[in-house]
């Protein structure tokens, strides 16, 4: 039960309301198709309330992206063992990330829009949220063991996430269904793409 159900929503709850409404509108209508007036109506708040939380639409979009990116990383790290062999860590990351995207289609669609949007001036900076300590260590261990190709982790990561995101897009559209055997084959192919 929501402890604030009979009282006014707190500042954090209003911010959450706005972000949830924004996620729905941006996923359904894109960045340009979702006006601040529509957003206020969807979030059930006055337009001025949105501006008390965010300087404008662009700041709101960036904030939502950061939240989604952090959620995806947290989901990816579920059950993570930093002492596990590299391949076992890779498989866990891949499976967890894929499962998160399939279970959160709106978040996935929004993040994809964000990543490829020419509308955002600072997308180049904002898209590279600091890599988590765990992912940094994973790549560091792989380089130290001579397992990974000698490319920056951002490139190796793009090879993995690019193919995974394309696969998620097809799965969400009903074009492919990934059974466990196919999933293992895809993980093998991604692993082969980044290792020597």
N, C-alpha and C positions, 0 to 999 in steps of 0.2 A: 504494500500500500504506500502511496506517495504521501510523505508527511506534510507536504505543502498543498495537498489537494483542496483544503478548505480556506487557504489564505492566498495572498498574492504570491506569484512566482518570484523566486529570488533572482538576483542579477545573473548568476550562473545558469539558472533554469531558462531564463529568457534568451541568453546567448545560445544555449543548446537548442531551444525552439527555433531560433533563427537559422542555425546551421542545419538542422534537420529539414526545415522547409527549403533552404537553399539547395541542399543535396537533391531533393526530389525535383525541384524546378529545373536546376541546371542539367540534371540527368535526362529529363524529359524534353526540355526546350532549348538546351544549349545556353551559353553565356549571354548571347545577344537576345535570345527569346524570353529571358526571364528578367522582367523589369523589377525595380525596387518596390513599386506599388504592388505588383503580383506577389512578390516575396513577403511584403508586410501582411497582405491578405492571407496568404498561406500560413504564415507563422502566427497569425491572429494577434498582431501587435501593430501599433502606429508606425508609420515610416520613420518618424523621429527616433523611435526606440532602436531601430537598426543602426542609425548613425551614432547613437550613444555607445554602441559596441564596436562598430567598424567605421573607419574613416570614409569608406565608399565600397562600391561593388568589387573593385579589384582587391582590396584588402580582405574582404569577406571570402573571395575565391581562394586567395592564398592561404588564409587561415583554415579553410575547409580542407584544402589539399594537404596541409601539414598534418592535420588531425588524422586524415585517412591514411597517409603514408606511415605515420606512427602506429596506427592500429594494425596495418598490414605487417609491419616489422615485428610488432609484439606477437601477432598470430604466428608468424614464421618461426619465432623463437620458442614456441610452446614445446616443452619436453626436451629442450636443447641440452646437450652434454658437451661441454668444451673439451673434454678428454676423449670423446669418441673419435674413431678414425675419420679422416677427411671425407671419404665417400659417404659414410653414414651421416655425417653432418650435412653434406650436400643434399642427400636424399630427403632428410627431414625438412630442410629449408624449402626444397622444391615442393614437396607434398603439402606442407603447411600453407605455403603461399598460394598454391593452386586451389586448395580447399577454401581458403579465405575468399579468394576472388569469385569462386563459384557460389559461395554462400552470401556474398555481398555484391550482387550485380550492379546496383546503383553506384556504390562506392567505386567499383572497378571502372564503370563507364565514365564517371566524373573524372577520375584520375587520368584516364586515357585522353579525354577532352583537354584536360589541363596540360598534359605533356606535349600536346601537339598544337596548342593554341597560339596563333600569331597575335592575338588580341592583347596578351599580357606582356608588358614591357620587360619585366624582370623574371620571366619564366626560366631563362637560362641559369640564373642564380638560385631561384627558389626550388627548382627541381632536384638539386643536389643537396638534399637534407643530409646532414652529417651521418655518415655510416655508423651503425651501432658498434659498440665495442666488440660484441661477439662476431659480427660480420668482418670487422677489421682483423680480428685475430684469426678467423677462418682463412682469409686471404693471406695473411702473414704466414700462417703455418704452411699453407700450400706452396708459397714461394720458397720458404726456408727448406722445405722437403724436396724442392725441385719438381713438384707435381704439376704446377700451373704453367701455362705459356707465359712468356715474358712480356705481358701487356699489363697496363694499369688495371687495377681492380674495377674501375668504372667501365672499362671496355669489356672485361670478362663478365661483369654483372649485366651489361646491356645485351650480351650474347644470350645469356640465360633468360633474363626477363623479357626480352623482345620476342623470343620464340614462345615463351610461356604465355605472354599476353595475347599473342596471335591465336594461340590454342584456346585460351579462355574465351576470346571473342567468338570463335567458331562453336565452342561447346555451349555458350549461352544462347547462340542463335539456333541451336539444334542441328548443326551441320555435322558435328562429331560427338561421339560418346566415348569417353576414355575409360576402358576397362582396366583392371590392374595390370594385365600383361602389356597393354599399349602404354600405360603410364610408365612402367618400368623401361620400356623401349625408348620413350621420349627422354626420360632421365638419363639413360645411357648415352643417347645422342648428344644431349647438352653437356654431360660430363666429358665426353670425347672431344667436344668442341673447345673446351677450355683447358684441357690437360695435354701434356707433351707425350 
